[in-house]
């Protein structure tokens, strides 16, 4: 999930992990998201 609002990321991350048992990765912007994708 990518969003520049840390609070939004935290809320949705917690909800998705709780509701679905998924592991949710977060990033503050597109570049950070691409770095995470390359790593994972």
C-alpha positions as CSV (number, residue, x, y, z in Angstrom):
1,X,0.0,0.0,0.0
2,X,1.3,3.4,-0.9
3,X,0.3,6.7,0.7
4,X,2.1,9.8,1.9
5,X,-0.1,10.0,5.0
6,X,1.5,7.8,7.7
7,X,-1.7,7.7,9.7
8,X,-3.7,6.4,6.8
9,X,-1.0,3.7,6.1
10,X,-1.1,2.6,9.7
11,X,-4.9,2.4,9.9
12,X,-5.3,0.4,6.7
13,X,-2.4,-1.8,7.4
14,X,-3.7,-2.8,10.8
15,X,-7.2,-3.3,9.3
16,X,-6.1,-5.5,6.4
17,X,-3.8,-7.6,8.5
18,X,-6.5,-8.2,11.1
19,X,-9.3,-8.8,8.7
20,X,-7.5,-11.0,6.2
21,X,-4.3,-12.3,7.8
22,X,-2.3,-10.8,5.0
23,X,1.1,-9.3,5.5
24,X,0.8,-5.7,4.3
25,X,3.8,-3.7,3.2
26,X,3.7,0.0,3.2
27,X,5.5,2.8,1.4
28,X,5.4,6.6,1.6
29,X,5.8,7.1,-2.1
30,X,6.2,5.3,-5.4
31,X,10.0,5.1,-5.3
32,X,10.0,3.5,-1.9
33,X,7.3,1.1,-3.1
34,X,9.5,0.1,-6.1
35,X,12.4,-0.5,-3.7
36,X,10.3,-2.8,-1.5
37,X,9.1,-4.7,-4.6
38,X,12.6,-5.3,-5.7
39,X,13.6,-6.5,-2.2
40,X,10.6,-8.8,-1.7
